[in-house]
Amino acid sequence: MITAGIMQPYFLPYLGYFHLIKSVDIFVIYDDVKYTKSSWINRNRFIFKDKIDYLSLPLIKDSNSLLIRDRKISKEWSKKKTKAINCIKQFYKERLNYHRGIKLCNEIFNYRDTNLFNFVHHSILKICKEIEISTKIVKSSSLGDFRYLKGEKKILEICKSLNAERYINVFAGEKLYNRNEFKVNGLDIKFIKSNFEPYDQFNSAFVPELSIIDMIFSMTNKNEIQKQINNFKFI
């Protein structure tokens, strides 16, 4: 049975995003949907000295109707990434996996392609390699043109193109999708619920759902990392 997951590309996403990737055989990343302002596509959360802050990829101002694959990162990123790395070095220097974390951040931040989709896609592949997720990842546009479809119909057609028999969606999707609609179309649908086990953030209280980079900086034991990566269930 082929199991599929579908999601927009998110910049340095939280652990739950990788739970979804881990749970499927094929993970489809949308490159041919509209960019959504103030979404997670080009930003995520870190914690610096007990304070939550956002790290964002600055974009060239352009039409709101453009697809994710048509948006570009602005020249401002050249200076911003240096500041971001210095900030990470300062506040993550005590973490157990500091050197590997910095190496990963440098490989991601210094990627030269300024296309938003390509940049974020590259970062997701890098993180998957670091945390040993081997799920096949494909672009939605490589499977066909589904831009004219919306909601369940789009998902059903994408899954059909993959010959998938099961579709996995995030927990919040349970309120959006009708299980019977998928069933009559020969597709089983499951929803994934993430668990977030606390780890040492060198802060007064554990803050869940930060960028997964925070977890990578904090853990050197591969068994502990895999325990985090597999800490989800289906409903």
C-alpha positions as CSV (number, residue, x, y, z in Angstrom):
1,M,0.0,0.0,0.0
2,I,1.4,3.4,-1.0
3,T,0.8,6.1,1.5
4,A,1.0,9.8,0.6
5,G,1.2,13.1,2.3
6,I,0.9,16.6,0.8
7,M,1.9,19.9,2.2
8,Q,3.2,23.4,1.3
9,P,6.9,24.0,1.7
10,Y,7.7,25.5,5.1
11,F,11.0,27.1,6.1
12,L,12.8,25.2,8.8
13,P,9.5,23.7,10.0
14,Y,8.6,22.3,13.4
15,L,8.9,18.6,14.4
16,G,5.2,17.9,13.4
17,Y,6.0,18.6,9.8
18,F,8.6,15.9,9.8
19,H,6.3,13.5,11.6
20,L,4.1,13.8,8.5
21,I,7.0,13.2,6.1
22,K,8.2,10.2,8.2
23,S,4.7,8.7,8.2
24,V,4.3,8.3,4.4
25,D,6.0,6.6,1.5
26,I,5.8,9.7,-0.8
27,F,5.6,13.3,0.4
28,V,4.4,15.9,-2.1
29,I,5.4,19.5,-1.7
30,Y,3.3,22.1,-3.4
31,D,5.3,24.4,-5.7
32,D,2.3,25.4,-7.9
33,V,0.0,27.0,-5.3
34,K,-0.2,30.7,-4.4
35,Y,2.2,32.1,-1.9
36,T,0.4,32.9,1.4
37,K,1.5,36.0,3.2
38,S,2.3,35.6,6.9
39,S,2.4,31.8,6.6
40,W,5.2,29.4,7.6
41,I,6.4,29.2,4.0
42,N,9.3,31.7,4.6
43,R,9.5,32.0,8.4
44,N,9.7,30.0,11.6
45,R,10.2,30.3,15.4
46,F,13.4,30.1,17.5
47,I,14.0,30.8,21.1
48,F,16.8,33.2,22.0
49,K,17.5,33.7,25.8
50,D,13.9,32.7,26.9
51,K,12.4,34.9,24.2
52,I,10.6,33.5,21.1
53,D,11.6,35.2,17.9
54,Y,10.9,34.7,14.2
55,L,13.5,34.1,11.5
56,S,12.1,35.1,8.1
57,L,13.3,34.9,4.5
58,P,12.8,38.4,3.1
59,L,11.0,38.4,-0.3
60,I,11.1,40.7,-3.2
61,K,7.7,42.6,-3.2
62,D,5.5,41.2,-5.9
63,S,2.0,40.3,-6.9
64,N,0.0,38.3,-4.4
65,S,-1.3,36.1,-7.2
66,L,2.2,34.6,-7.9
67,L,2.8,30.9,-7.1
68,I,5.3,29.9,-4.5
69,R,7.7,28.8,-7.2
70,D,7.6,32.3,-8.7
71,R,8.6,34.2,-5.6
72,K,12.1,35.4,-5.1
73,I,14.2,36.0,-2.0
74,S,15.5,39.6,-1.8
75,K,19.1,40.8,-1.5
76,E,18.4,41.7,2.1
77,W,18.9,38.0,3.0
78,S,22.6,38.4,2.4
79,K,23.0,40.6,5.5
80,K,20.1,39.0,7.4
81,K,21.5,35.5,7.3
82,T,24.9,36.7,8.7
83,K,23.0,38.3,11.6
84,A,20.9,35.2,12.1
85,I,23.9,32.9,12.2
86,N,25.7,35.1,14.7
87,C,22.5,35.1,16.9
88,I,22.2,31.3,16.7
89,K,25.9,31.0,17.6
90,Q,25.4,33.2,20.6
91,F,22.3,31.6,22.1
92,Y,22.9,28.0,21.0
93,K,26.5,27.7,22.0
94,E,25.7,25.6,25.1
95,R,23.6,23.1,23.3
96,L,24.9,19.5,23.1
97,N,24.8,19.3,19.3
98,Y,26.1,22.8,18.6
99,H,28.8,22.0,16.0
100,R,26.5,19.9,13.8
101,G,23.7,22.4,14.2
102,I,25.9,25.3,13.0
103,K,27.1,23.2,10.1
104,L,23.5,22.4,9.0
105,C,22.5,26.1,9.4
106,N,25.4,27.3,7.2
107,E,24.6,24.7,4.5
108,I,21.0,25.9,4.5
109,F,21.5,29.6,4.8
110,N,24.3,29.9,2.3
111,Y,22.4,28.1,-0.5
112,R,22.7,30.4,-3.5
113,D,19.4,29.8,-5.3
114,T,17.2,32.8,-4.6
115,N,14.0,31.1,-5.8
116,L,11.8,30.7,-2.7
117,F,10.6,27.2,-3.5
118,N,14.0,25.9,-4.4
119,F,15.6,27.4,-1.3
120,V,13.0,26.0,1.1
121,H,12.9,22.6,-0.7
122,H,16.7,22.4,-0.3
123,S,16.4,23.1,3.4
124,I,13.8,20.4,3.9
125,L,16.0,17.8,2.1
126,K,19.0,18.8,4.2
127,I,17.1,18.4,7.5
128,C,15.6,15.1,6.4
129,K,19.1,13.8,5.7
130,E,20.3,15.1,9.1
131,I,17.6,13.3,11.0
132,E,17.7,10.2,8.8
133,I,14.3,10.4,7.1
134,S,14.4,8.7,3.7
135,T,10.9,9.3,2.5
136,K,10.7,10.1,-1.2
137,I,9.9,13.8,-1.7
138,V,8.4,15.1,-5.0
139,K,7.2,18.5,-6.3
140,S,3.4,18.7,-7.1
141,S,4.0,20.1,-10.5
142,S,6.1,17.0,-11.5
143,L,2.9,14.9,-11.2
144,G,0.6,17.0,-13.4
145,D,-1.3,20.3,-13.5
146,F,-3.7,20.3,-10.5
147,R,-4.0,24.1,-10.2
148,Y,-7.6,24.1,-11.4
149,L,-8.7,21.9,-8.5
150,K,-9.3,22.7,-4.9
151,G,-9.7,21.0,-1.6
152,E,-10.5,17.3,-1.5
153,K,-10.7,17.0,-5.3
154,K,-7.1,18.2,-5.7
155,I,-5.8,15.8,-3.0
156,L,-7.7,12.9,-4.6
157,E,-6.3,13.6,-8.0
158,I,-2.7,13.9,-6.7
159,C,-3.0,10.7,-4.8
160,K,-4.5,9.0,-7.9
161,S,-1.5,10.1,-9.9
162,L,0.8,8.3,-7.3
163,N,-1.4,5.2,-7.2
164,A,-1.7,5.9,-3.5
165,E,-4.2,4.0,-1.4
166,R,-3.9,6.0,1.8
167,Y,-3.6,9.7,2.4
168,I,-2.1,11.1,5.7
169,N,-3.1,14.6,6.8
170,V,-2.2,16.6,9.9
171,F,-4.5,16.5,12.9
172,A,-6.2,19.8,12.1
173,G,-7.4,18.4,8.8
174,E,-9.9,16.1,10.5
175,K,-12.3,19.1,10.6
176,L,-11.8,19.9,6.9
177,Y,-12.0,16.6,5.2
178,N,-14.8,14.0,4.9
179,R,-13.6,10.4,5.4
180,N,-16.5,9.1,3.4
181,E,-15.6,11.2,0.4
182,F,-12.2,9.6,0.4
183,K,-13.6,6.2,1.0
184,V,-16.0,6.3,-2.0
185,N,-13.0,7.3,-4.2
186,G,-11.0,4.3,-3.0
187,L,-8.7,6.2,-0.7
188,D,-8.2,5.6,3.0
189,I,-7.5,8.8,5.0
190,K,-5.8,9.0,8.3
191,F,-4.9,12.0,10.5
192,I,-1.6,12.3,12.3
193,K,-1.4,13.6,15.9
194,S,2.1,14.7,17.0
195,N,3.5,14.3,20.5
196,F,6.2,16.7,21.7
197,E,8.5,15.2,24.3
198,P,10.4,17.9,26.2
199,Y,14.2,18.1,25.7
200,D,16.8,20.4,27.3
201,Q,16.5,23.9,25.8
202,F,18.6,25.5,28.5
203,N,15.6,27.6,29.4
204,S,13.3,27.9,32.4
205,A,10.4,26.1,30.7
206,F,10.2,23.9,27.6
207,V,8.7,25.6,24.5
208,P,7.2,23.1,22.0
209,E,6.7,23.5,18.3
210,L,9.8,25.7,17.5
211,S,11.7,25.1,14.3
212,I,13.2,21.6,14.3
213,I,16.6,23.2,14.2
214,D,16.1,23.9,17.9
215,M,15.8,20.1,18.6
216,I,18.7,19.3,16.3
217,F,21.0,21.6,18.3
218,S,19.9,19.9,21.5
219,M,20.3,16.2,20.9
220,T,23.4,14.1,20.0
221,N,22.0,10.6,20.7
222,K,20.6,9.2,17.5
223,N,18.2,6.9,19.4
224,E,16.8,9.9,21.2
225,I,16.4,11.8,18.0
226,Q,14.6,8.9,16.3
227,K,12.3,8.6,19.4
228,Q,11.3,12.2,18.7
229,I,10.9,11.6,15.0
230,N,8.6,8.6,15.6
231,N,6.6,10.2,18.4
232,F,3.2,10.4,16.6
233,K,0.0,8.4,16.2
234,F,-2.8,8.0,13.7
235,I,-6.5,8.8,14.4
